[in-house]
Amino acid sequence: MHYENNAIELFVPGRLCLMGEHSDWAGMYRMINSDIAKGMAVVSGIEQGIYAIAEKADKFIMAASGDISDEECWECEMDSQKLIQIAQEGGFFSYAAGVASYINDNYNIGGVKITITKRDLPIKRGLSSSAAICVLVARAFNQLYNLKMNISGEMQAAYRGEQRTPSRCGRLDQACAYGVKPVYMEFDGNEVYSRSLRAGGTFHWVIANLMASKDTIKILADLNKSYPFAHNETEKQVQEALGADNRLIVEKAVRLIEDGDAEGLGALMQEAQANFDKKVMPASSELIAPVLHSVLNDPAIKQFIYGAKGVGSNGDGSVQFLAKSSEDADKLQEYLTNERGMESFRLTIKPEQAVKKAVIPLAGFGTRVFPATKCMKKCFMPVLDADGLLKPALLILLERLLESNIEDICLIIGEDDQEEFDNFFAPLPEEFLEQLPEDKLKYDRLISKMRKNITYVHQKERLGFGHAVWQARKFTNDEPALLLLGDFLYRSNTSESCCKQIIDAYSKCGKPLVSIMEVPLERVVHYGILHGIWEDQEETVMKVDTMVEKPTTDYASEYLGVEDSHHRKKYYATFGQYILTREVFEELEHEICQESEPSEGKEYGLTAALDKVCRKHGMYAFVPDGRSFDIGLPETYRRTMMEYSNDKE
């Protein structure tokens, strides 16, 4: 949420290591001993965390209420040496000072004031409250000063900042930057790779404070003796458990999470804990953890869970349970409170909300392909499909949507267009049916069935693309919706349609999403151009920071070029498919209903609304593996007719 004074509201959760504890620092030793296996882990943000409001300031200022920190407020000049001195003193605000010093060393910017309004994240319980505050500070600087850091960049700044404190955090702690979702991480020396996972089902975790004590420093010191080279059998067992054994466990955990197999994951938790106890526990007396193991072996608890294991560095700090259901999680928490005297809280991971709705604006007059549109709507112009059938362009779009499991489709049409659409989806008269071969009869029945998936919305005034999209606000009902252009067709280069690729990309980022394609610099004047930072090594997912409608080549060259891994500038235009969320419709509503000036001359555009959403809430772009075909101009329609059916599906 943004405020009128440009302050921003932030939340960063704590993190729970589901599988792969200790493998992050162990994997760093590959820089010395290449025989050590890569570290791997599955980490999730939790529902508890740190809430704050941040705004620009002349200094670096941290403020918090007395129940959050002994120091209600402190401030420091944006001076790296002074900030590092504070960081090295330790304490709650030392982490913030460490990150601020790192930012100051790498960016020439001002300060920020961060007011922590709430913290419901337990500290010193293996849930990385220190990493949460570090990510929060990095994110505040990033968003307020538009530093163009992606999630990996924020994680790097948080890690480097925490390294300037007495804490010796692990590389997996900063996974909290992804929010409350499971994340796969890989550690190879100083290199860290991470990606979010899509849960295939619902998982009910309960995390409990064992109300005991553990010496994390001793655990880490004892285990580090096994690296970089093992000198005895105990040290070999530690390297094996945190290396090859861990890789198999984590790879299996990823599959189980994506398959939604809670029972299988619970059994794997039991297996992981047993392996840890067998091979790692002998290296440190702190890992004997009598309280943890009494809880893990409690028969009263086992009836409620699929599995359980220690948290973080293990030891008598915290324990995580995977409950069989929400009701079992309730009963488990009641038992832990009443019989064990242990505090607990919940983490529920659910499948990302699937996109089940689509919107296609079709109310335009089709003036650029007149006089063909004098006798038919542009969307009914025929195109030869790969199956050899000559189909109206709209029919091809509808087929792709249904193949992508879209259930409800909104067609935005003019008031006078209804009869033409009704006639298209109505069954053929009997005399026509008698003349069709069986395969064509089957296809006519398919067209008639499509009618049940369609909702019509009438656009009474044609006031631009944004205005047309706004007509679908009640249809979407605050649910994410896939927006397609009515005068474009799309063909995938893979077995998954472009629609499905984009829906899957949205399920991983959970933010408004625009599909994009690379265009040469001289063509940018014809498109909406996006700029941002790549989130993945494949350069297919971009965190967007700017969206400009039809910029000049000079402006694009100066501000909109996106660097690839070889530091070459490329330019990305809208591909013609979007995932719109509630925030987009709210921006359109504000512009249209507040009687403000239209964003594009006499019309309300979509790009301006998307750019505002991007700045306020965040937005992503995705490069689908496919190609778009324009039927909106005579010359592009001719090209589509010649090439569409020959393109790889």
N, C-alpha and C positions, 0 to 999 in steps of 0.2 A: 504494500500500500504506500502511495506517495502522498505527501501533504503539500499544502499551498506554499510553505516555506522551503520546499525541496527536501525536507527530511524524509527518510525512508524507514519503513518498519521491517525488521529482520527477525528470523527465527532460524536457529541452527540446532539440530538435535544432538544428543549423545550418540555413541555408536556401540554396537554389540558385535563381537567377533563370533560368528556362528560356527565357523570351521577355520582352522589354519593358524591359531595363535602361535606366536614366536617365529613364524616362518618369514616375517617381513625383515627383521634384523638378521636372521640366519641367512637369507638370500643375499644380503649385502656382502657377505664374506666371499661371494663368487669373484669379487674383484681380486682376491688374493689366491683363492683355491677354486679353480674352474670345475673341479670334480664335485663340488657341493651343488645340490639340486636347486633349481629356482624355487623361491618361496611362492606359495599360493594361498589365498584365503577367500572366504566369503564373509562379508561384513554387511551389517545393516544399520542404518540410522534407526533410532528408537523414537517413541512418541513424546519423550520428555527431553527438554533441552533448555536453551537460553533465548530469551526474548529481549529485543532492544529496539530503540529508536536512534537513528544516526543522522547527523547533519554536518555540513561543512563548518569548519572553525579555523581560527588562526593558530591554535595549538592542538595538541593531542590531549583530549579530555575524556576521562572515564568517570561515569557516575553510576551509583547503585544505591538501593535502599539498604538500611542497616541489617535486614535479615538475609541479605545476599552476601555482603562483605563487611568486614570490620571497618574498612575505609569507604565512607560514603561517596567521596569524590576526590580525585587528584588530577593534576594536569602537568604537562611537560611541554617544553618547546619541541618543535620538530627538529631535534638535534640528535643524531644517531648515537653519539657517545653518551649523552645524558640518558637516552632511552635504554641503551644497552646496560648502563649501570643499574637502572631500575629493574630491568629484566633479570639481572644476575643476583638480585637480592631475594628472589623468590616471592611467594605469596600469590594471591588470586590475580592481581593486576599485572604481575610480572610477565605473563604470557602475552597480554595485550601490548605491553611495551616492546617485547621482543619482535612481534610482527610489525609494529609501527616503525621500529628501527630498520627492519628489512625493507619495508616499503620506501622509507626515506632514502635508503642507499640506492634504490633502483629507479625511483621516479621523482621527478622534480615537481612536487605538488604541495598543497597546504595540509592543514590538519583536519581532524574530525572530532566531533563530540559524540560519544556513544553513551546513551543512558540505558542501563539494563533495567527493564521493567518487571521481569519475572524470571525465576530460575527454578524449575521443578526437576532438575537433573541431579541425581545423587552424585556426590564427589567421592573420589578415592574408592570406587567400587568396580573398577575395570571397565567403565563406560565412557572414558575419555572426555570428562568435562573440560580438561585443559585444551584438547583439540577443538572442542566446540567453540570456546572463546576465541581461539586463534583463527579459526575459519570465519567466525563472525566479524572479527576486526578486518581480515583480508577482504571479505565481501563488502564491508562498509566502504573502504577505500576504493575498491574496484567499481562499485556502482555509483558512488558519489562523484568520482573523478573520471569515469568512463575509461578505465585502464585497459579495457579489452582483454582481461584475463578470462579464459574459459574455466570450467570446473577444475581441470588439472592444474591450471595456473594458480587458482585460489588455494588448492591443496598444497602446492609447492611453497607458496608464500607462508601459509600456516605452519608447515613443517619447518622451514628455515627459521621462522620467528621463534618457534618453541625450542629449537636447538640452541637459541641464545640464552635460555633460562637454565637453571639447575636440572630441569627435567630432561630425561633422555627418552623422548617419545619414539614410538615405532612408526613406520610408514603407513600402516593400515589405519591408524587413528583418524586420519583426515578424511576417511570415507564418509564421515558425517556431512561433508560438503554436498553429497548427492541427495540428502534429505532422507525421508523415511521410506527406503526401498533397499532391497538386497543388491549388493555390488560384488562383482568378481574382481580380485586384484592379483597381480603377478609382480614379483620382485626379483630383479636380475641385476645384482650389483647396485648401482645408483639409479638404474632405470626402473620406473614404476608404470605398469599398464593397468588400467581399470575400465570397467564397463558395467553398466547397470544390468540387472537380470530381470526378466519378466516372469513373475510368479504365475504358475499355471493353476494354482488353487489357493485356498485360504489356510494360513498357518497361525496357530494361536500359541504364542510364547508367553511364559511367565518368568520374570527375572526376580530373584530374591536376594536380599542382603543376608548373608549368613550370620551377621551379628557377632563375628569373631574378628580375628586379626591375621594379617599376613605381611611378610616383609618382601615386597616386590623387588627392592634393590638387591636383596640377597638371592632371590630366584634368578634374576637376570645375570648377576655376577657368577653364580654357580653354572648356569647353562652356557655362558659365554666361554667358559674354560674348554668346552668341546670344539671351539673354533679358533682359527680357520682349519687346523689339522687335528684329527683325533689321534690320541696317543694310547688309549686303552679301550677295552671292550665297552665300558660305560659310555665313553665319549662317542664311540662308533654308533652305539644304539641311539644316542640323542640325535646325531646327524641323520641317521636312517629314518627316525620317527618324524623329524621336522622336514625331511627332504622327500625321499621316494615314497614313503608311506603316506605322507601328507598329500602329495600330488594325487594319488589314487583316491584318497578320501574326498578331497576338494572337487575333483572332476566328477565324482559320483554325486556329490551334494548339489552341484550345479544342475545336473540332469534331473535330480529329484525335485528341486525347487521349480524348475521350468515345467516339469510334468505335473506339478501339484500333488506329489506323493508325500503327504505328511507322515504317514506310518513308516514308509521307507526311510525318510529323513530321520525320524526318531530312532530307528534301529541303527542308523549310521552314527548318530550322536553317541549311542552306547558303545559302539565299536571304536570310535575315535577316543573316547575317554579311557577305555580299557587299554588301547595301544599306548596312550600317553602314560598311564600308570605303570605299564610294564617297562617301557623303554626310556621315559624321561624322568619319572619320579625318583629313580635311584641316584640321579645327579644332584638332587637338592633336598635336604631334609624338610624344607618349607613346603614341598609338594606332597608330603604325607597327608596333610590337610584332613584331620580327623572329623571335623564338623562337616566339610563337604561330602566326605564319603559316607557319613552316617545318614545324610539326607538322600544321597543317591541310592542307598540301599534300604530306604524306609519303605516297607510294604504298603503302608497306608497311602503313600504318594503314588506308587506305581499304578494303582487302579485308574488314576486320572491322566496318565501321560503315555506318549509313545516313546519318549526318551529324555535324557538329561545329561548335562556335562558342566564342567567348570567354566568360568568366565574369565576372559583376559589372560593373564599370566598363569591362571589356575591358582591353587592354594585356597585358603579359607577366606576369600573375599566375597564373591557372589556366585550364584548358580543359575543356570538357565534350564527351563523345562519346556518341552514341546507338548502341549496339552492336546487331548483327543478332540475337544470341541470347546466352544465358548462356555458352555455350562460346566464342563470339567475344569476349565481354567478358573471359573468362579469358585468352585468347590476346593480346588487346590489352594487358592489364595486364602480362603476361609480357614483351611487346615493350617497353613503356614502361620497365620496370625494367631489363631487360638491355641494350637498345640505346640508350635515351634517358637513362637514369639518373634517371627521374622517379618520384616517389611518386604512387600513385593509390589511389582507393577507389571503392566501388560505391554506386549508388542504384538499387534495383529498385522500380518502382511496378507494383502488380498490381491487378486488379479487386477491389473490395471483396467480401468474402465474402458471397455471396448467401444469403438465407434460403430454405431448401428444406424446412423442417419446420414443422409446425403441431400445436398441442395444443388439444383441446376437452374440458373436464371435463363429464361427463354423468351422474355417479353420484347426483345428488341425487334426493330422493323426489318433488319437485314438489308439496309440501303446499299451496302457495298457489293452485294450480289444480286441486286435488282437488275433485270426484271424477273429473274427466277423466283424471287420471293413474292411476286404478284400472285402466283398460283399455289405456293406452299411455304410453310415456315422454313427458315434456314435449317433448323434442326432436323427436318425431314428430307433434306437433300441426300441423294443416294451415294453410298460408298461401297466398293467391292471389298468384302471382308475376306479373311484368310481361309474361311471354310467354303469359299466359292459363291456365297449368297450375296446378292446386291441388296443392301440394307439401308434404311434411313439412318443417318448418323446418330440420332438419339437412341435408336435401338441398340447400337453397338455400345454406347455409354451405359445403358441400363443393364446390358448383359455383364459388363465388367463389374458393375456395382454389386449385382446379385452374386457373382462368383466370389466377391470379396466379403460375403456375408453381411452386406448392408440390407437391413430389413425394411426401412422406411425411407422413401424418396420424395422430396418436395420439388415439384416443378413450378417455377414462378413464371406465369404466363399473363398475357394481356386479357382484358375482360372479353374481347371479341374473339379470342382464340379457342375458347372452350370446346366449341363444336368440332373443330378440326382434330383436337386431341381425343375427344370422345369417339369420333369415327375411327381413328387409328386403332384404338384398343378394343373396339367392339368386334365381335365375331363376324366373319364374312357372311354375306347372304348365301342362301342355300345353292343358288345357281353357280356361284363362284367356287364353292367348296367342291362341287361335283367335278370341276375341271382340274383340281389340284392333285398332284401325286401324293402318296402317303407321307413322304418326308416333309413336304410343304404344309400338309394338313397339320402335322405334329407341331410345326413351327408356328402356325397360326394359333393353335391352342396355347402355346407358350406365351405368345404376345398377349392374348386375352387374360392369362393368369397374372401377367405383370401388373395389371390394373389394381389388384388388391394391395400392391406395395406402394402405390402412388397417392400423394396428397397434392391437390392443386391450391396455389395461392395466387390471387389476382393482383397484379401491379397496376393500379389505376392511373398513376402518373409515372412517366419514364424520366426519372431525375438522376440517372447515373447508375454505375455498377454497385456502388455502396448502398444506394437507395434500394436497388433490387434485392440485394442480399438481406437488407434490414427487414424486408417483407416476411422473411422466414423465422423471425424471432420467436413467435409463439409455437411454431412447429418444432423448433429445436428444444424448447422447454429447458433451457440451461444445460443441455447435454452437448458434448462435442459433436460436431457435424462435419462431414467431408463436403467441401465445395468444389464443384467442377464447372468449367466454362462450357457453355452450350455450343460453341463453335470450334471446339478442339476435340480431337481424338488422341488416344494414347496407346502406344504399343510397348510392351515390356520385352527386354532382351533375356529374361529369365522365365522360369516356370510360374512365378508370382506376378500378377498384374501390377501395374504402377499404383493402382488404388490400394492394393493390399500392402505393398511396400511402404506406402506413406502412412497407412493406418498402423502398421507395426512400428514405424519410427516414432509415431506419436505416443504409442503405448510405453515407450522407453523414456521419453522426455516429459510427458505430461503437460506440455505447454502448447499454446497456439503454434502451428507449424505451417510453413510455406514450402512447397516443392520448388526446386530451382534447377536451372540448367546453365551451363557455361555459354556465354555469347562473346563475340569479338568486340573490342572496344568501340569500333565504328558503328556498332548496332545498338549501343546502350540507349540511344535517344528514343528508341521504339518501345522500351520496356520499363517496368518497375525493377530497379536494381537494388540488391541487398549486399550489405557488408557485415562481416562478423569474424568470429574466431572458430577454427575447426575444433571439434570436440573429440574426434577419433583419428586414428592413424590413417585410415582409408580415405579421409577427407570427403565423407558423405554427409556428416551431421555437423551443422554450424550453429553456434550460439550467435544470434543476430543482434547487432547493436544499432544499425541504421538501415532504413528503407526509403529510397528516393524514387519518385515517379518520373520517368523519362528525363534523366539528367543530361547535361551537355557532356561531350567527350572530355573536355578539359576538367570539368568538375569530377567526373568519374575517375579520370586518370589520377587526380590529386587525392581523392578521398575514398573511393569505393573499390579500389583494387584489393583483392584478397590474396595473400601470399600462400603459395603451396609449399611443400616440404623442401623444394629446391629454390625457394625465395623468388619465384616468378609470380608476377601479378596476373590474376585472372578476374573475370567479371561475371557475375551471376544474376540472371534474370528469373522472374517468376515462370515456372513451368506450366502453371494453369490448374494446379490442384492444391487445396488448402485444407487444414483442419482448423475450424473456427470454434472458439470456446465462448462462454458467457461474456467474458471481458470484451471481446470484439463487438458483440451486439450492444453492450452497454455504451461503448464509445460511439457507435453509429447512432444510437438512440439520443445521446447527448448532442451530437452535431445536428441531427435532423430536427429534433423536437425543441431545441433551444433557440431555433430560428437564427442560428449563426450562418455566416456566409459559407456556401458550399466549398469544399476543398479543391475542386477542379472547375473553376469558372462558374458555370451555371449548374453543375452536376456535383453530386456527392460521391466521392471516390472511396474505394476500399483501402488503398495504400495509406492514406493519411491516418485512418483508424488503426490499421495494423501497426504503423510506426508509433503511435501513442501507446498502444498495448505493449509493444516491444520495450519501450522506455519505462513503463510503469510496472509491468508484470513479468517481462521476459518473453522471448519468442525464439523458436528454432527454425532452421531451414534444413531441407533434406534433398540430396541429389538422387533421384530414382534411377535405376538402371533401365532406361527406356528412352522413348522418343515421342515427341508430341507432333501432331499434324493439324494444320489450320485449315478450316473450310470457310473462313470468313471473308476471303478475298478471291476474286476469280483466278488469279495466277496460283495462289496457294491451294485452292480447291483442285485445280488441275493436277498439281504435283501430288496431292493426297490421293487422288484417283489413280495415279500411275504407280505410287510407291507403297501405299498402306498395306495392301494385301500381300506384298512381297516381303515386307519387313518381318524379321524374326519375332515370333510371339514369346 
